[in-house]
Amino acid sequence: MTRTTPRRLTRGLTLAASGLAVLALAACSSGDPLDAGSADETPLSPSGETAATGDASGQTVVVGSQDYYSNEIVAEIYAQALEQAGWTVERQFRIGQREAYIPAIENGEVQVFPEYTGNLLQYFDPDTTATKAADVEAALAGVLPDGLAVLDPSPATDQDSYNVTSAFAQEHSLTSIADLAGVDVPLILGGQPELAERPYGPTGLESVYGVTVQFSPTGDTTVDELVAGSVNIANVYSADPRIASEDLVTLEDPEGLFLASNVVPLVQADLADALGEVLNPVSAALTPEGLVALNVESVDQQRSAADIAADWLSANGFAG
């Protein structure tokens, strides 16, 4: 499939050496992005009383993000929401991939990180067969290492999806992938060349939904080809800003053809109760369409993550 903007580094890349180099940097404000501060600023866990009430009482928490604009926006939303609730927040953004930041969370250097349920599950359990959101969430809870926890997942996702133009959806009454089985014109699926062999590619469409397609390897021009009409179905990440800017329709996936990857806060387990009181309502308010809109502001309007986050929090009733 294709992205017209930088692909998230956690998908399909193995940069363990880079991650280790990041961890080895000397602690300084412009050095190691995983550094939690000087010795006298070590993040503190709220006491049992604090965790029960959700009152931060000036405690410090470090919020990290991947080296990916969309993930940084969500991290900034978390950070500002926590600040409004009384936490002292240190930002360690653009860290990179899981090989770098998972150990940092386990070691207590980072306490909060925006993650994606399906991708995180596959990181800890590469052989998982769970794909539907509820199954992924349940499986993830069983494989997280001691000391780590996830809060409530958001409805927003950043995962593989099938999209059509709004005109095509209206013409054929499409809302779900299953609806494609009733389309009376030839279906041409566009995506990265490797989609041909993916379990959610042409074979998966036929076996799971009874939908037969011709595959066209469109590479990085997938969305352009969809808009131009060269293909009528496109494999696009569900948070891609072009879904909004090109007025595309993301088809629902009731049978779990794709691995569900809902946005979710990954946190240190001993802070889960206190952090959840602040972040669970935030996650509940972040919709799939809302995440796409945030990414449009970043990519098309070139706004900063801090400004985007502040406006989103205000618009959704979280302003202090």
C-alpha positions as CSV (number, residue, x, y, z in Angstrom):
1,M,0.0,0.0,0.0
2,T,1.0,3.6,-0.2
3,R,1.6,6.7,1.8
4,T,2.2,10.1,0.3
5,T,3.8,11.2,3.5
6,P,6.6,9.7,5.5
7,R,5.8,6.0,6.5
8,R,5.8,5.2,10.1
9,L,9.2,3.8,11.0
10,T,7.7,1.1,13.2
11,R,6.0,-0.6,10.2
12,G,8.3,-3.1,8.4
13,L,11.7,-1.6,9.4
14,T,14.3,-3.1,11.6
15,L,16.7,-0.5,12.9
16,A,17.8,-2.1,16.1
17,A,21.3,-0.7,15.8
18,S,19.9,2.8,15.5
19,G,17.8,2.3,18.5
20,L,20.7,1.1,20.6
21,A,22.8,4.1,19.5
22,V,20.0,6.4,20.7
23,L,20.0,4.7,24.0
24,A,23.7,5.1,24.4
25,L,23.8,8.8,23.9
26,A,24.9,10.9,26.9
27,A,22.1,12.5,29.0
28,C,21.6,16.1,28.0
29,S,18.6,18.2,26.8
30,S,19.6,18.0,23.2
31,G,21.1,14.5,23.3
32,D,19.4,11.2,24.2
33,P,15.7,11.6,23.3
34,L,15.0,8.9,25.9
35,D,16.7,10.7,28.7
36,A,14.2,11.6,31.4
37,G,16.2,14.5,32.8
38,S,18.9,15.0,35.4
39,A,19.3,12.9,38.5
40,D,17.2,15.3,40.6
41,E,14.4,15.3,38.0
42,T,13.9,11.5,37.9
43,P,10.2,10.9,37.1
44,L,8.2,10.0,40.2
45,S,5.4,7.6,40.5
46,P,2.3,8.9,42.2
47,S,1.6,7.4,45.6
48,G,-1.2,4.9,46.1
49,E,-3.4,7.8,47.2
50,T,-2.6,9.8,44.1
51,A,-3.2,6.9,41.8
52,A,-6.6,6.3,43.3
53,T,-7.7,10.0,42.9
54,G,-5.9,10.8,39.6
55,D,-4.5,14.0,41.3
56,A,-1.0,14.4,39.8
57,S,0.1,16.6,42.7
58,G,3.0,18.0,40.6
59,Q,4.4,14.6,39.8
60,T,6.6,14.3,36.7
61,V,5.8,12.1,33.7
62,V,7.7,11.6,30.5
63,V,5.7,11.3,27.3
64,G,7.4,9.9,24.2
65,S,6.6,9.5,20.6
66,Q,7.7,7.7,17.5
67,D,9.6,9.5,14.7
68,Y,6.3,10.0,12.8
69,Y,4.2,13.1,12.6
70,S,0.9,11.6,13.4
71,N,2.2,9.8,16.5
72,E,3.8,13.0,17.7
73,I,0.5,14.8,17.4
74,V,-1.2,12.2,19.6
75,A,1.7,12.3,22.1
76,E,1.3,16.1,22.3
77,I,-2.4,15.7,23.0
78,Y,-1.6,13.3,25.8
79,A,1.1,15.7,27.1
80,Q,-1.2,18.8,27.2
81,A,-4.1,16.9,28.7
82,L,-1.8,15.7,31.5
83,E,-0.5,19.2,32.1
84,Q,-4.0,20.5,32.4
85,A,-4.7,17.8,35.0
86,G,-1.7,19.0,37.1
87,W,1.1,16.7,35.9
88,T,4.6,18.1,35.1
89,V,5.3,16.7,31.7
90,E,8.6,16.2,29.9
91,R,8.5,15.5,26.2
92,Q,10.8,13.0,24.5
93,F,9.5,13.0,21.0
94,R,10.7,11.5,17.7
95,I,12.4,8.6,19.5
96,G,12.1,6.1,16.7
97,Q,11.0,2.5,16.8
98,R,10.0,0.0,19.4
99,E,13.5,-1.4,19.8
100,A,14.4,1.9,21.3
101,Y,11.3,3.0,23.2
102,I,10.0,-0.2,24.7
103,P,13.1,-0.7,26.8
104,A,12.9,3.0,27.8
105,I,9.3,2.5,29.1
106,E,10.2,-0.8,30.9
107,N,13.1,1.0,32.6
108,G,11.1,3.9,33.7
109,E,12.7,6.5,31.4
110,V,9.4,7.1,29.6
111,Q,6.0,6.6,31.1
112,V,3.5,7.3,28.4
113,F,3.6,6.5,24.7
114,P,1.0,6.5,21.9
115,E,0.9,3.0,20.4
116,Y,-1.2,0.9,18.0
117,T,-2.9,-2.2,19.4
118,G,-2.4,-4.6,16.5
119,N,1.2,-3.6,15.8
120,L,2.1,-3.7,19.4
121,L,0.5,-7.2,19.8
122,Q,2.6,-8.4,16.8
123,Y,5.7,-7.0,18.4
124,F,5.2,-9.2,21.5
125,D,3.5,-12.1,19.8
126,P,4.5,-12.4,16.1
127,D,2.4,-15.5,15.7
128,T,-0.9,-14.0,16.9
129,T,-4.0,-14.8,14.8
130,A,-6.1,-12.1,16.4
131,T,-7.3,-9.4,13.9
132,K,-10.6,-8.0,15.2
133,A,-10.3,-5.1,17.6
134,A,-11.8,-6.8,20.6
135,D,-9.7,-9.9,20.1
136,V,-6.5,-7.9,19.6
137,E,-7.2,-6.0,22.8
138,A,-7.7,-9.2,24.8
139,A,-4.6,-10.8,23.3
140,L,-2.5,-7.8,23.9
141,A,-3.4,-7.7,27.7
142,G,-2.0,-11.3,27.9
143,V,1.4,-10.7,26.3
144,L,2.5,-7.3,27.7
145,P,5.6,-7.6,29.9
146,D,5.3,-7.1,33.7
147,G,5.4,-3.4,34.4
148,L,3.6,-2.3,31.2
149,A,0.0,-1.7,30.6
150,V,-2.3,-0.2,28.0
151,L,-5.2,2.2,28.8
152,D,-8.5,2.3,26.9
153,P,-8.0,2.0,23.1
154,S,-9.3,4.9,20.9
155,P,-11.8,4.3,18.1
156,A,-9.1,5.9,15.9
157,T,-6.9,3.6,13.9
158,D,-3.8,3.7,11.8
159,Q,-3.8,0.5,9.9
160,D,-4.3,-1.0,6.4
161,S,-7.7,-0.3,5.0
162,Y,-9.5,-0.5,1.7
163,N,-10.8,2.8,0.3
164,V,-13.0,3.9,-2.7
165,T,-13.9,7.3,-4.0
166,S,-17.1,8.9,-2.5
167,A,-18.6,8.8,-6.0
168,F,-18.0,5.1,-6.4
169,A,-19.3,4.4,-2.9
170,Q,-22.5,6.3,-3.6
171,E,-23.0,4.7,-7.0
172,H,-22.7,1.2,-5.6
173,S,-24.1,1.8,-2.0
174,L,-20.8,0.8,-0.4
175,T,-20.1,1.1,3.3
176,S,-18.3,-2.2,4.0
177,I,-15.8,-4.5,2.2
178,A,-18.6,-7.0,2.1
179,D,-20.6,-4.7,-0.1
180,L,-18.1,-5.1,-2.9
181,A,-19.4,-8.6,-3.6
182,G,-22.5,-7.1,-5.1
183,V,-20.7,-4.6,-7.4
184,D,-21.5,-5.4,-11.0
185,V,-18.4,-3.8,-12.6
186,P,-14.9,-5.2,-12.7
187,L,-13.0,-4.4,-9.5
188,I,-9.4,-3.3,-9.7
189,L,-7.4,-3.2,-6.5
190,G,-4.4,-0.8,-6.3
191,G,-1.6,-1.0,-3.8
192,Q,2.1,-1.7,-3.2
193,P,3.4,-4.7,-5.2
194,E,3.7,-6.8,-2.1
195,L,0.0,-6.5,-1.5
196,A,-0.5,-9.3,-4.0
197,E,1.0,-11.8,-1.5
198,R,-0.4,-10.4,1.7
199,P,-3.2,-12.4,3.5
200,Y,-5.5,-9.3,3.3
201,G,-4.8,-8.9,-0.5
202,P,-6.7,-10.4,-3.4
203,T,-6.7,-13.9,-1.9
204,G,-8.0,-12.7,1.4
205,L,-10.7,-10.6,-0.2
206,E,-12.0,-13.6,-2.0
207,S,-11.7,-16.1,0.8
208,V,-13.1,-13.8,3.6
209,Y,-15.6,-11.7,1.6
210,G,-16.2,-13.5,-1.6
211,V,-14.9,-10.5,-3.6
212,T,-12.9,-11.1,-6.7
213,V,-10.5,-8.4,-7.9
214,Q,-7.8,-7.8,-10.4
215,F,-4.7,-6.5,-8.8
216,S,-2.7,-3.5,-10.1
217,P,0.7,-2.7,-8.4
218,T,0.4,1.1,-8.2
219,G,3.1,1.7,-5.6
220,D,3.5,5.2,-4.4
221,T,0.8,6.5,-6.8
222,T,-2.0,4.4,-5.4
223,V,-4.2,7.3,-4.2
224,D,-3.6,9.2,-7.5
225,E,-4.6,6.1,-9.5
226,L,-7.8,5.7,-7.4
227,V,-8.8,9.3,-7.9
228,A,-8.0,9.1,-11.6
229,G,-10.1,5.9,-12.0
230,S,-7.3,3.6,-13.0
231,V,-8.2,1.5,-10.0
232,N,-11.5,1.5,-8.0
233,I,-10.2,0.1,-4.7
234,A,-7.1,1.3,-3.0
235,N,-5.1,-0.1,0.0
236,V,-4.4,3.1,2.1
237,Y,-3.5,3.5,5.7
238,S,-6.7,4.5,7.6
239,A,-5.2,7.7,9.0
240,D,-3.7,9.0,5.7
241,P,-4.6,12.7,5.3
242,R,-5.5,12.1,1.6
243,I,-8.6,10.2,2.8
244,A,-10.0,13.6,3.8
245,S,-8.4,15.8,1.1
246,E,-9.5,13.5,-1.7
247,D,-12.9,12.7,-0.2
248,L,-12.3,8.9,0.0
249,V,-14.5,6.4,1.8
250,T,-12.8,3.9,4.1
251,L,-14.8,0.6,3.9
252,E,-15.6,-1.1,7.1
253,D,-14.0,-4.5,7.8
254,P,-16.5,-6.5,9.9
255,E,-14.8,-9.8,9.4
256,G,-11.3,-8.6,10.5
257,L,-9.5,-9.0,7.2
258,F,-7.0,-6.4,8.4
259,L,-5.2,-6.4,11.7
260,A,-7.0,-3.8,13.9
261,S,-4.5,-1.2,15.1
262,N,-6.3,1.2,17.4
263,V,-4.5,4.2,18.9
264,V,-3.8,3.3,22.6
265,P,-1.6,4.8,25.4
266,L,1.1,2.4,26.5
267,V,2.1,3.3,30.0
268,Q,4.0,2.0,33.0
269,A,1.6,-0.3,34.9
270,D,2.1,1.4,38.3
271,L,0.8,4.7,36.8
272,A,-2.1,3.2,34.8
273,D,-4.9,4.2,37.2
274,A,-3.8,7.8,37.6
275,L,-3.0,8.3,33.9
276,G,-6.2,6.5,32.8
277,E,-8.4,9.1,34.6
278,V,-6.9,11.7,32.3
279,L,-6.2,9.9,29.1
280,N,-9.1,7.5,28.8
281,P,-11.6,10.3,28.1
282,V,-9.2,11.7,25.6
283,S,-8.9,8.4,23.8
284,A,-12.7,8.0,23.7
285,A,-13.0,11.4,21.9
286,L,-10.4,10.6,19.2
287,T,-12.3,9.3,16.2
288,P,-11.0,7.8,13.0
289,E,-12.1,10.8,11.1
290,G,-10.7,13.1,13.8
291,L,-7.2,11.5,13.5
292,V,-7.3,12.0,9.7
293,A,-8.2,15.6,10.2
294,L,-5.3,16.1,12.6
295,N,-3.0,14.6,10.0
296,V,-4.4,17.0,7.4
297,E,-3.5,19.9,9.6
298,S,0.1,18.6,9.9
299,V,0.7,17.6,6.3
300,D,-1.4,20.1,4.3
301,Q,-1.4,23.1,6.6
302,Q,2.0,22.6,8.0
303,R,0.9,23.3,11.6
304,S,2.9,22.3,14.6
305,A,1.9,19.3,16.8
306,A,1.6,21.6,19.8
307,D,-0.9,24.0,18.0
308,I,-2.8,21.1,16.5
309,A,-3.1,19.4,19.9
310,A,-4.1,22.6,21.7
311,D,-6.9,23.3,19.3
312,W,-8.2,19.7,19.3
313,L,-8.3,19.6,23.1
314,S,-10.2,22.9,23.2
315,A,-12.7,21.8,20.5
316,N,-13.4,18.6,22.3
317,G,-13.9,20.1,25.7
318,F,-10.6,19.3,27.4
319,A,-9.2,22.9,27.6
320,G,-8.2,23.9,31.1
